[in-house]
């Protein structure tokens, strides 16, 4: 290892990375540690028009779980970034599909720099059918109201999702979904869920999960 090189860990990378992404994309929101399929996304970036999955492989990490993670990321996000320490920069492209973006992180004289090895391209595997599942029932109601759809109060959440997908054009639905996730307040969302459930004769849900989620979110807006 060269004298000026440092072994980077995940925790070292996150805050500088989010600052870099904010500068690159402008209006955005970062949500950390989100469960997706059998994996957990290190971070999800929400922009006004798309969802970006962000997987971090620091110098201290290996590619052992990446194949499974790629499959899960591809199901949920419009674009994906693999962020790697400098020790992985040369080999990263061999471990993710061609449409994944790759960012290399390097330390030089105590400064952390990010280098775009490859820009992400639209993920051909991602579908709105999957993405709409991240919305809670009161958030689906917002889409129903915005698009003047029936309330479907007696129907299941899955039924409502299918009707939205059937009735709302993707070019209308995607910005609405992004706007809702951009504005989601984890300190209030469970109150909204319970208010909806009470109004519709459902049992209340515990608030513990909402508190835990609110501690993991980061929001950066310009």
Backbone bond lengths (Angstrom), bond angles and torsions (degrees), N, CA, C in turn:
res aa  C-N    CA-C-N  psi(-1)  N-CA   C-N-CA  omega(-1)  CA-C   N-CA-C  phi
1 X - - - 1.456 - - 1.519 110.27 -
2 X 1.339 117.46 136.76 1.439 121.04 -179.50 1.519 110.87 -69.91
3 X 1.336 114.77 157.73 1.460 120.33 -175.41 1.512 112.57 -58.89
4 X 1.353 117.70 -35.82 1.454 120.63 -175.11 1.528 113.17 -92.26
5 X 1.332 118.01 2.42 1.450 120.98 179.96 1.520 110.78 -88.84
6 X 1.312 116.01 144.95 1.454 122.93 178.69 1.523 107.89 -126.16
7 X 1.324 116.55 147.82 1.456 120.55 174.07 1.525 107.82 -80.89
8 X 1.324 116.22 116.55 1.458 121.03 -178.15 1.517 110.36 -90.91
9 X 1.329 115.71 139.72 1.455 122.63 175.05 1.530 108.83 -111.44
10 X 1.312 115.57 162.60 1.460 121.98 -179.14 1.529 111.42 -50.25
11 X 1.317 117.24 -47.98 1.462 121.57 -176.56 1.532 112.14 -63.18
12 X 1.324 117.07 -28.66 1.459 120.65 178.78 1.525 111.67 -70.06
13 X 1.323 115.34 -30.92 1.458 121.38 -170.46 1.521 113.11 -85.10
14 X 1.313 118.18 -33.90 1.464 121.14 -165.29 1.528 115.29 -56.46
15 X 1.308 118.13 -58.94 1.458 119.11 -175.22 1.534 112.77 -61.79
16 X 1.337 118.97 -47.55 1.471 118.36 175.56 1.533 112.51 -60.14
17 X 1.337 116.86 -35.98 1.466 120.63 178.41 1.522 110.65 -62.99
18 X 1.324 117.30 -45.75 1.460 120.14 -178.48 1.526 110.92 -65.23
19 X 1.325 116.74 -35.22 1.464 120.09 175.12 1.536 110.51 -64.12
20 X 1.327 116.57 -42.12 1.466 121.33 178.59 1.533 110.55 -61.96
21 X 1.341 117.07 -44.79 1.463 120.88 -178.79 1.527 111.39 -66.82
22 X 1.327 116.53 -36.29 1.461 119.50 177.57 1.527 110.62 -63.61
23 X 1.318 115.90 -42.35 1.462 120.02 178.54 1.528 110.85 -65.85
24 X 1.323 117.15 -36.69 1.472 122.02 -177.14 1.523 112.26 -74.48
25 X 1.348 117.17 -41.69 1.463 120.59 -171.51 1.520 114.44 -104.00
26 X 1.331 118.76 -18.48 1.458 119.94 -177.53 1.518 111.45 79.88
27 X 1.326 117.18 -122.98 1.465 121.25 -178.00 1.529 109.94 -63.86
28 X 1.314 116.21 119.91 1.462 120.53 -178.13 1.524 109.50 -163.66
29 X 1.309 114.71 167.91 1.455 121.57 174.94 1.520 108.40 -139.15
30 X 1.319 115.73 137.24 1.457 121.48 178.32 1.526 109.25 -107.58
31 X 1.333 116.28 128.18 1.460 122.87 172.64 1.524 106.82 -117.90
32 X 1.326 116.97 125.72 1.462 120.37 -174.98 1.525 111.76 -99.68
33 X 1.338 115.08 150.02 1.470 123.53 172.29 1.532 112.31 54.74
34 X 1.326 116.48 64.85 1.459 121.57 179.46 1.531 110.09 -104.81
35 X 1.328 116.72 130.08 1.459 121.44 179.20 1.531 110.09 -71.47
36 X 1.341 116.24 132.71 1.464 122.61 177.06 1.522 108.01 -140.17
37 X 1.317 116.85 113.62 1.467 119.75 -178.92 1.509 110.90 57.69
38 X 1.323 116.83 -125.00 1.459 121.80 179.02 1.524 112.51 -95.89
39 X 1.322 116.76 9.95 1.461 121.12 -176.56 1.526 110.15 -122.85
40 X 1.309 114.38 179.31 1.458 120.93 173.23 1.517 107.82 -132.83
41 X 1.324 116.07 121.71 1.461 120.51 178.69 1.521 109.10 -72.52
42 X 1.324 116.63 131.52 1.461 119.21 176.74 1.518 110.50 -58.96
43 X 1.310 116.34 -40.31 1.463 120.74 177.42 1.522 109.63 -158.34
44 X 1.320 115.03 153.29 1.459 122.60 173.74 1.517 106.82 -123.70
45 X 1.307 116.53 128.47 1.461 120.88 175.82 1.519 108.85 -104.41
46 X 1.336 115.52 124.71 1.461 121.72 177.30 1.517 108.22 -103.91
47 X 1.317 116.76 125.05 1.457 122.25 172.60 1.527 107.47 -114.82
48 X 1.308 119.44 172.53 1.469 119.84 -179.13 1.521 114.72 -60.54
49 X 1.335 117.85 -16.75 1.466 119.07 -174.97 1.519 115.45 -127.99
50 X 1.350 118.34 -4.09 1.463 118.64 -174.84 1.522 111.76 -161.17
51 X 1.347 113.97 160.97 1.462 121.68 173.89 1.525 108.19 -109.94
52 X 1.337 116.04 133.78 1.456 122.09 -179.48 1.527 109.57 -117.47
53 X 1.332 116.74 125.97 1.451 120.67 172.36 1.523 109.36 -86.98
54 X 1.327 116.08 141.66 1.462 120.77 -178.22 1.521 109.03 -129.98
55 X 1.316 116.28 115.09 1.461 122.22 177.24 1.519 108.75 -111.62
56 X 1.335 116.17 128.33 1.460 121.75 -177.46 1.527 109.65 -106.82
57 X 1.315 116.08 125.49 1.460 121.69 172.49 1.530 107.31 -120.83
58 X 1.306 115.48 97.33 1.453 120.00 -178.42 1.519 110.29 -74.93
59 X 1.326 116.05 175.83 1.464 120.36 176.77 1.523 111.52 -58.09
60 X 1.337 116.59 -26.90 1.462 121.20 -177.31 1.524 112.97 -86.27
61 X 1.342 117.97 -5.58 1.466 122.34 -177.60 1.526 111.76 -98.47
62 X 1.326 115.11 166.40 1.466 121.68 175.10 1.525 108.71 -121.13
63 X 1.332 115.94 175.26 1.460 121.45 177.88 1.536 112.00 -92.19
64 X 1.313 117.82 13.17 1.468 121.50 -170.43 1.525 113.20 -54.80
65 X 1.325 118.35 -40.83 1.468 121.38 -175.86 1.520 113.08 -101.40
66 X 1.316 117.45 1.56 1.460 119.73 -168.95 1.526 113.43 -65.98
67 X 1.319 118.63 -37.70 1.468 120.16 -178.96 1.527 111.35 -57.97
68 X 1.322 116.69 -43.87 1.470 120.17 177.80 1.522 110.65 -68.22
69 X 1.332 116.58 -39.61 1.456 120.32 -179.88 1.520 111.59 -63.87
70 X 1.319 116.99 -40.40 1.466 120.98 178.69 1.525 110.26 -57.86
71 X 1.304 117.63 -44.35 1.463 121.58 179.82 1.518 111.40 -59.73
72 X 1.334 116.82 -42.91 1.462 120.48 -179.49 1.530 111.52 -71.17
73 X 1.316 117.38 -43.66 1.464 120.46 177.43 1.528 110.59 -58.54
74 X 1.331 116.06 -42.50 1.459 120.01 -176.39 1.526 112.50 -64.32
75 X 1.320 117.07 -25.79 1.461 119.97 -179.91 1.526 112.40 -74.08
76 X 1.332 116.94 -23.34 1.466 119.81 -168.57 1.522 115.93 -113.83
77 X 1.333 117.97 -28.22 1.467 118.15 -166.85 1.526 112.91 -116.79
78 X 1.333 114.84 143.00 1.463 121.54 -178.24 1.526 111.35 -67.81
79 X 1.326 115.58 -34.85 1.468 122.43 178.25 1.523 107.94 -138.79
80 X 1.324 116.45 154.45 1.466 120.09 178.63 1.519 110.76 -135.53
81 X 1.333 114.42 141.63 1.456 122.49 174.96 1.523 109.75 -116.05
82 X 1.320 117.07 133.09 1.457 122.54 166.68 1.527 106.40 -104.66
83 X 1.319 115.96 118.85 1.470 121.85 -178.52 1.522 107.16 -106.12
84 X 1.322 117.07 121.69 1.466 120.31 -172.13 1.523 111.84 -127.71
85 X 1.334 114.43 148.23 1.445 120.28 169.94 1.523 109.20 -68.30
86 X 1.313 117.00 163.45 1.470 121.10 -174.09 1.524 112.97 -60.50
87 X 1.340 117.77 -26.61 1.470 119.85 -179.74 1.521 112.02 -68.66
88 X 1.345 117.00 -20.24 1.470 121.44 179.93 1.521 112.89 -100.98
89 X 1.315 118.63 -6.62 1.470 121.36 -169.78 1.529 112.97 -57.40
90 X 1.300 116.78 -42.56 1.469 119.88 -175.75 1.525 112.79 -71.12
91 X 1.326 117.31 -30.61 1.464 120.96 -174.99 1.525 114.07 -100.07
92 X 1.309 118.63 -8.72 1.468 121.59 -172.70 1.517 112.71 -56.24
93 X 1.332 117.27 -41.61 1.469 120.77 -176.13 1.523 112.62 -63.32
94 X 1.322 117.52 -18.90 1.464 120.82 179.61 1.533 112.34 -82.38
95 X 1.323 117.37 -5.26 1.462 120.78 -173.17 1.524 113.87 -116.86
96 X 1.329 117.16 -3.75 1.468 120.31 178.08 1.527 109.04 -133.91
97 X 1.343 117.50 157.49 1.473 120.54 178.97 1.528 111.85 -62.40
98 X 1.330 114.92 163.47 1.466 121.71 -176.38 1.517 113.19 -60.37
99 X 1.339 117.58 -25.85 1.465 120.32 -175.57 1.534 112.86 -88.47
100 X 1.307 118.58 -2.96 1.458 121.02 174.99 1.527 109.80 -78.06
101 X 1.338 116.03 139.00 1.447 120.09 172.43 1.520 109.96 -82.57
102 X 1.324 116.81 153.71 1.463 121.63 179.72 1.528 109.20 -129.58
103 X 1.321 115.39 127.26 1.457 122.65 175.23 1.524 108.88 -115.55
104 X 1.304 116.53 130.99 1.460 121.06 175.64 1.524 109.70 -103.42
105 X 1.330 115.09 137.57 1.464 121.13 -179.26 1.526 108.71 -111.83
106 X 1.308 115.92 130.41 1.460 119.41 179.82 1.523 110.53 -136.98
107 X 1.312 115.29 148.06 1.460 122.24 175.64 1.524 108.32 -109.00
108 X 1.314 114.70 129.64 1.465 119.20 175.30 1.521 108.37 -141.08
109 X 1.331 115.83 117.43 1.462 122.67 -179.15 1.529 110.86 52.51
110 X 1.349 114.67 50.05 1.469 123.72 176.66 1.528 114.18 66.44
111 X 1.312 116.89 15.19 1.461 120.45 176.57 1.518 108.97 -113.71
112 X 1.333 116.76 134.31 1.458 121.34 178.28 1.521 109.74 -96.26
113 X 1.311 115.79 124.47 1.462 121.45 179.70 1.522 110.32 -119.34
114 X 1.339 115.37 148.31 1.467 122.08 178.27 1.526 108.59 -116.35
115 X 1.329 115.59 131.82 1.456 121.74 -179.34 1.528 109.14 -121.40
116 X 1.321 115.89 126.10 1.460 120.21 178.50 1.522 108.51 -78.71
117 X 1.312 115.36 105.98 1.465 120.85 175.85 1.527 109.49 -75.50
118 X 1.349 114.89 -37.97 1.463 120.49 -178.87 1.522 108.95 -158.19
119 X 1.322 116.80 130.10 1.463 121.14 176.82 1.540 109.93 -73.53
120 X 1.333 117.88 146.02 1.466 118.97 176.76 1.518 111.81 -73.57
121 X 1.309 116.04 146.49 1.457 121.96 173.10 1.526 108.64 -113.41
122 X 1.332 116.05 164.34 1.462 120.77 -177.05 1.525 110.21 -55.13
123 X 1.312 115.85 132.25 1.456 122.56 -178.66 1.532 109.52 -77.98
124 X 1.315 119.13 115.55 1.465 121.34 -177.74 1.525 113.73 -73.22
125 X 1.332 117.64 -10.61 1.466 121.30 -177.16 1.520 113.07 -91.79
126 X 1.328 117.43 -17.54 1.467 121.51 -172.61 1.524 111.50 -76.78
127 X 1.350 116.80 143.47 1.455 121.48 178.48 1.524 110.46 -135.88
128 X 1.317 115.41 149.72 1.462 120.34 174.29 1.526 111.15 -65.44
129 X 1.328 116.93 -28.09 1.468 120.24 177.61 1.520 111.00 -57.28
130 X 1.322 116.60 -35.46 1.460 120.54 177.96 1.527 110.76 -80.41
131 X 1.312 116.44 -45.34 1.460 119.96 -174.71 1.525 113.31 -63.22
132 X 1.319 117.25 -35.58 1.456 119.30 -177.22 1.530 111.72 -65.10
133 X 1.330 116.67 -18.02 1.460 120.57 179.52 1.526 113.12 -68.30
134 X 1.331 117.55 -16.63 1.464 119.01 179.90 1.521 111.51 -78.50
135 X 1.329 117.79 -12.48 1.463 120.74 -179.09 1.515 111.31 -85.01
136 X 1.343 115.14 140.20 1.450 121.28 176.03 1.529 109.65 -86.27
137 X 1.306 115.68 166.14 1.470 120.18 -172.61 1.540 113.10 -56.65
138 X 1.337 120.10 -46.34 1.472 118.18 178.00 1.529 112.65 -60.92
139 X 1.333 117.01 -28.56 1.461 120.07 178.12 1.525 111.00 -74.33
140 X 1.326 116.55 -34.09 1.465 119.90 173.90 1.525 109.98 -64.72
141 X 1.326 116.43 -36.58 1.464 120.85 178.10 1.528 110.47 -59.69
142 X 1.322 116.54 -38.53 1.472 120.04 178.64 1.526 110.73 -60.62
143 X 1.323 116.50 -39.43 1.463 120.08 178.06 1.528 110.20 -69.01
144 X 1.332 116.15 -42.61 1.460 119.89 178.21 1.522 110.95 -58.10
145 X 1.321 115.99 -43.69 1.468 120.03 -179.06 1.524 110.68 -68.80
146 X 1.338 117.11 -42.76 1.462 120.25 -178.64 1.519 111.50 -63.93
147 X 1.335 116.44 -31.00 1.465 121.09 -177.07 1.523 112.41 -103.55
148 X 1.327 116.45 8.79 1.463 122.84 176.50 1.531 112.34 56.07
149 X 1.331 114.63 47.15 1.460 120.89 176.78 1.524 109.85 -95.95
150 X 1.343 117.76 157.75 1.469 120.22 175.28 1.527 111.09 -58.73
151 X 1.332 117.08 157.89 1.466 121.82 -176.40 1.525 112.76 -72.90
152 X 1.332 118.24 -32.65 1.471 122.90 -178.72 1.532 110.96 51.01
153 X 1.318 117.95 44.08 1.460 121.07 -173.72 1.521 113.37 -63.32
154 X 1.294 117.19 -29.69 1.463 120.37 -177.35 1.530 112.49 -91.51
155 X 1.305 116.34 -0.45 1.454 120.13 -176.52 1.528 111.25 -95.09
156 X 1.324 116.33 160.84 1.453 121.83 179.82 1.526 111.26 -73.45
157 X 1.319 114.56 163.71 1.462 119.81 176.95 1.525 110.63 -60.67
158 X 1.328 116.43 -40.87 1.468 120.68 179.42 1.527 110.96 -61.69
159 X 1.316 116.79 -39.50 1.461 121.22 178.41 1.520 110.31 -62.16
160 X 1.340 116.27 -44.97 1.464 121.08 -179.01 1.530 110.18 -63.50
161 X 1.325 116.30 -42.44 1.463 119.90 177.94 1.530 111.00 -57.99
162 X 1.313 116.70 -45.01 1.463 120.94 -178.83 1.524 111.81 -64.44
163 X 1.355 116.49 -39.59 1.461 119.16 179.23 1.524 111.08 -66.63
164 X 1.322 116.24 -39.16 1.463 119.65 177.84 1.525 110.20 -62.66
165 X 1.324 116.64 -46.73 1.460 120.71 180.00 1.530 111.30 -62.05
166 X 1.319 115.68 -33.12 1.458 120.95 -178.58 1.525 112.00 -76.74
167 X 1.339 117.09 -36.54 1.460 121.22 -171.06 1.528 114.43 -97.67
168 X 1.335 117.65 -23.14 1.465 120.60 -173.33 1.528 109.42 -107.68
169 X 1.302 117.11 127.13 1.461 121.28 -179.99 1.533 110.21 -65.41
170 X 1.336 117.23 143.51 1.468 120.70 -178.71 1.521 113.56 -54.56
171 X 1.331 117.14 -38.08 1.460 119.79 -178.47 1.531 112.59 -68.93
172 X 1.328 115.99 -15.91 1.474 121.21 174.46 1.519 110.11 -94.81
173 X 1.328 116.19 -41.82 1.458 121.47 -175.35 1.527 113.19 -67.81
174 X 1.333 117.59 -43.02 1.465 119.88 -175.50 1.535 112.33 -59.64
175 X 1.338 119.84 -48.76 1.471 118.41 177.89 1.527 113.22 -62.51
176 X 1.337 116.98 -34.43 1.465 119.54 177.20 1.522 110.88 -64.37
177 X 1.332 116.30 -44.79 1.460 121.15 179.16 1.530 110.40 -60.86
178 X 1.320 116.63 -44.63 1.467 120.43 179.97 1.522 111.23 -65.02
179 X 1.331 116.56 -40.56 1.464 120.09 179.50 1.522 111.10 -62.49
180 X 1.327 116.53 -40.96 1.463 120.48 179.77 1.522 111.09 -64.62
181 X 1.329 117.04 -43.93 1.461 120.28 178.95 1.526 111.36 -69.35
182 X 1.312 117.17 -32.86 1.456 121.15 177.20 1.527 110.63 -63.87
183 X 1.327 116.15 -37.22 1.461 121.15 -174.69 1.525 113.69 -96.05
184 X 1.339 118.01 -6.27 1.470 119.70 -175.00 1.524 110.85 -57.31
185 X 1.332 115.66 129.95 1.465 122.20 178.29 1.529 107.79 -109.53
186 X 1.333 116.31 108.00 1.454 119.73 -175.90 1.531 112.94 -68.04
187 X 1.323 117.77 -15.75 1.463 119.68 176.60 1.525 111.40 -81.44
188 X 1.335 117.30 -15.00 1.467 120.97 -176.61 1.520 113.93 -117.90
189 X 1.332 117.98 -19.48 1.450 119.92 -170.31 1.521 112.59 -60.79
190 X 1.341 118.20 -37.23 1.457 117.91 -179.60 1.523 111.52 -71.40
191 X 1.336 117.73 -27.59 1.460 119.62 171.85 1.523 110.07 -64.59
192 X 1.332 116.93 -40.26 1.456 120.99 177.67 1.523 110.91 -65.25
193 X 1.344 116.26 -41.96 1.466 120.43 179.09 1.525 110.25 -61.62
194 X 1.333 116.14 -47.50 1.462 119.64 -177.87 1.522 112.10 -68.09
195 X 1.330 117.89 -33.32 1.461 120.36 176.11 1.524 109.95 -64.63
196 X 1.355 115.62 -42.03 1.463 118.94 177.94 1.519 110.61 -65.28
197 X 1.338 117.04 -43.52 1.468 120.41 -178.52 1.524 111.60 -64.94
198 X 1.325 116.51 -38.40 1.467 120.16 178.09 1.521 110.49 -64.55
199 X 1.336 116.71 -43.06 1.456 121.25 -179.22 1.524 111.87 -66.12
200 X 1.340 115.61 -22.74 1.458 119.69 -177.70 1.529 113.03 -112.10
201 X 1.350 116.17 18.21 1.456 120.59 174.64 1.507 114.91 70.53
202 X 1.342 118.15 27.91 1.459 122.21 179.83 1.519 109.70 -102.54
203 X 1.336 116.39 162.23 1.453 121.10 176.20 1.518 110.43 -74.96
204 X 1.332 116.10 148.57 1.460 120.33 176.77 1.516 110.49 -71.15
205 X 1.311 114.76 153.80 1.456 120.69 174.03 1.514 109.77 -104.40
206 X 1.338 114.92 149.84 1.464 119.62 179.08 1.513 111.54 -66.28
207 X 1.312 116.67 150.86 1.456 122.07 -175.21 1.523 112.75 -90.54
208 X 1.316 119.00 -11.42 1.456 122.24 -173.52 1.518 113.06 -52.90
209 X 1.320 117.65 -45.28 1.455 121.05 -177.07 1.523 111.93 -63.23
210 X 1.339 116.49 -36.07 1.456 119.52 179.93 1.515 110.67 -65.63
211 X 1.338 117.59 -40.03 1.451 120.65 178.66 1.519 110.58 -63.10
212 X 1.314 116.29 -43.18 1.462 120.42 -179.69 1.519 110.80 -63.04
213 X 1.319 116.34 -42.18 1.455 119.70 -179.33 1.517 111.41 -65.48
214 X 1.337 116.94 -38.41 1.455 119.68 -176.85 1.512 111.84 -64.57
215 X 1.333 118.00 -25.82 1.451 121.20 -179.97 1.526 111.54 -77.29
216 X 1.311 118.19 -13.71 1.458 121.48 -175.64 1.519 112.07 -102.42
217 X 1.322 118.43 -4.22 1.452 118.93 -173.86 1.520 111.48 -90.90
218 X 1.288 114.19 151.31 1.457 122.19 173.86 1.503 106.59 -135.43
219 X 1.317 116.72 131.81 1.448 120.73 -178.62 1.519 109.12 -123.68
220 X 1.316 116.47 127.66 1.448 120.71 178.26 1.512 107.63 -132.64
221 X 1.303 116.03 111.45 1.461 121.08 -177.79 1.517 109.91 -123.43
222 X 1.307 115.51 142.75 1.462 121.11 172.64 1.519 108.61 -107.84
